[in-house]
Amino acid sequence: MNRCLLLFCLWLGAGLAGARAQTTCASPNQPTCTFTAIDVATNQPVNAFCVGQSVRFEQCPGRNIPPSLLFYGVLPGSGTTFFPSCIPPNPFTYQYTPTRAEVGEVTVSELANAVGVGSAPSTYYVRTFRVYDNAPPAFTVVPCPSNSALVTVTDAVYDSYTVRVGSGLAQPIARNQPTVVSVPAGATAVTVMGQYSGTGVCTGEATQTIAPLLPPQVPVLSRLSLQGPLPGGTATLTLGQLPAGYRYTLQRADGSAPGGFRDVAPVPANSTSFTLTNAGAGCYRLRRSDPCEVAVAFSPLLCTLSLTGTSTQNRNQLLLSDAGTARAYSVTRNNAPLGAFTVVVGGLEDPNVECGTTYTYRVTATQPGGGTSVSNEVSITTQSTLPPAQPQLLASFNLRNVVELTPLLANGPVLAPGSSLRYRRTAAGQLPTNFRTASSSGVQRDSTAFAELLAQTPCYSVRLLDVCGNASPESLAACPALLTATAADPTGTTTSLTWTAFSGPSATAPAVYTIQRLLPDGTVLSSVPVTGNSFTDLTPPTERQVLRYRLQISGAGLPPGTFSYSNVAIVVRQPAVTLPTAFTPNGDGLNDVLEVKGRYLQNYTFLVVDRNGQVVFRSTQRAETWDGTIKGRAPVPGTYAWRFQQQNEDGNPFTATGSVSILK
């Protein structure tokens, strides 16, 4: 061995002396075949290397260098040797396994060391190989309907690629070109293999699972709401049935575009709403597609409904620009449904408005496909020199016998800001006088005492003055009914009722009267329909000391469910106590007990006292009777005094006294 190293050093020294400028160890005039690279796994010669696949080196046929004299080594780069030592580090047999850091050109060095004098000279041969990467190729796979998938190779490493679905056959696939592949039943994965041109040594392979795909659904575009006028306004769309895995595109009808529709914006999957800025007038639909474009569906069309407005002579006109053909329209005014409107050319008209008042409108249309199109809001300030509509007036008494006046306005219960109501009152046989001016439509009360009202038989009217200074016609006179009630007989077992005629909003519609019998708190005990202007109550409540009556009035042009009431008329009936002068508590069944009798007796106290002034009996209700016993002892014949007292229903006290004798 020492001899070999010595000879090598002599050879190396001679070589260096002959070529001082040399920067490589390679021998000149290298033969055509010096050594070969053998793939360890296949035992086949290779001209290129692959990351992770081991190779070994063997001298070419015809060279008979003893293996013990061969040394090998690998360095990155082309023509790179182990200069200046010129000693490859690895004796034969040597296996080389490329790493990913060595991808590119590498130089393999072979040193054949001379043995002695007369033998072949030492040689240093080199060969350049390329190391290829075998990283898994990058690609994407997305599922499609109809048993298909879209595969796109995004890898830039290999020269060519093949794709295989499940256990099927591989087929070529180009880089960056989405390719639709069939997915046989049961297949769940896609495999892509990358190959290099000119060498079969190195390939790369990657497999991805095909994600499950939800069944396709017809997209829903159910509502299109404009937030501003078109063009340029913002539109809000209500969407549905947009499962993930598909592509959704909002389109607008355009005859100049291919297929008659132009793409407007992509819509994310699973969206329930979408905001479109700078919207244009037209009809929109939602297109559903998939990456493979094998299943396409469209929502029904939904068309824009743009709204503008003007006002003239107390009429607000809503001008519609409907891009579609709506089946039905509905209108809101100040966020409340507007039931009464007139259809005019190009839109709608609202005649029930007041001058100087601002109204905000929105129109909703039902489209032929079932969707809803909602216009932008429009605010219109009513302009007019015409008088407002004639108001109506309801005059009625409350339970405290105070007249309450309720205006009935043509445009709803709220008086427009800046408007006013001018009330007048007319007493019987007198000229009308100004009664009150109000800036709201709230109830107005007449504090005049009832006795004075009864003597005057008042009527009321109202006029509306709008913010523009236009005055309405004065309402018809509203006259509440005034009711009087008196006992028709000394004991009040019947009652006579009379009343003045009621005047309501209509001068021709008849009034309908109903007599109500009331409890003190106003609760209705019973009702009796009546006609004319008088009624005799033959069956008033027998247990009530104070009879309370009120007229309930409908008809006369009053709105359905609206009533006027007369004052509450009262009849106070005098209570009476009836007691015997004597009774016989002897158990014979005749006059055995003393009991209180009379009419309109309630909440009373009845006392019986003896000659010493001691109370021997007390009762508070008719069911309590006295059998003459005193503290459980037998009745004692004699004369006893009694006292009856109660608080009447009208608040006045009632007292009666007398005496009663106990006889044997």
Sequence and secondary structure as in RCSB ss.txt:
>XXXX:A:sequence
MNRCLLLFCLWLGAGLAGARAQTTCASPNQPTCTFTAIDVATNQPVNAFCVGQSVRFEQCPGRNIPPSLLFYGVL
PGSGTTFFPSCIPPNPFTYQYTPTRAEVGEVTVSELANAVGVGSAPSTYYVRTFRVYDNAPPAFTVVPCPSNSAL
VTVTDAVYDSYTVRVGSGLAQPIARNQPTVVSVPAGATAVTVMGQYSGTGVCTGEATQTIAPLLPPQVPVLSRLS
LQGPLPGGTATLTLGQLPAGYRYTLQRADGSAPGGFRDVAPVPANSTSFTLTNAGAGCYRLRRSDPCEVAVAFSP
LLCTLSLTGTSTQNRNQLLLSDAGTARAYSVTRNNAPLGAFTVVVGGLEDPNVECGTTYTYRVTATQPGGGTSVS
NEVSITTQSTLPPAQPQLLASFNLRNVVELTPLLANGPVLAPGSSLRYRRTAAGQLPTNFRTASSSGVQRDSTAF
AELLAQTPCYSVRLLDVCGNASPESLAACPALLTATAADPTGTTTSLTWTAFSGPSATAPAVYTIQRLLPDGTVL
SSVPVTGNSFTDLTPPTERQVLRYRLQISGAGLPPGTFSYSNVAIVVRQPAVTLPTAFTPNGDGLNDVLEVKGRY
LQNYTFLVVDRNGQVVFRSTQRAETWDGTIKGRAPVPGTYAWRFQQQNEDGNPFTATGSVSILK
>XXXX:A:secstr
 HHHHHHHHHHHHHHHHH TT      SS  S  EEEEETTT  EESSEETT  EEEEE TT    GGGEEEEEE
ESSS   TTTT  SEESS EE   GGG EEEEEEEEE   STTS   EEEEEEEEEE      EEEEEETTTEEE
EEE   S SEEEEEETTS  EEE BT  EEEE  TT  EEEEEEE TT SS EEEEEEE          EEEEEE
ESS SSS  EEEEEE   TTSEEEEEEE TTSGGGEEEEEEE TT SEEEESS  SSEEEEEEE TT    EE  
 EE EEEEEEEETTEEEEEEEESS  SEEEEEETTEE    EEETTEEEE    TT EEEEEEEEE TTS EEE 
  EEEE   SS     EEEEEE TTS EEEEEE TT SS  TT EEEEEEE TTS  EEEEEESS S EEE S H
HHHHHH  EEEEEEE TTS B      BB   EEEEESSTT SSEEEEE   B S SSS EEEEEEEE TTS EE
EEEEE TTEEEESS  TT SEEEEEEEEEETT  TT  EE   EEEE   EEE  SEE  SSSSSS SB  EEES
  SEEEEEE TTS EEEEESSTT  B S BTTB    EEEEEEEEEE TTS EEEEEEEEEE  
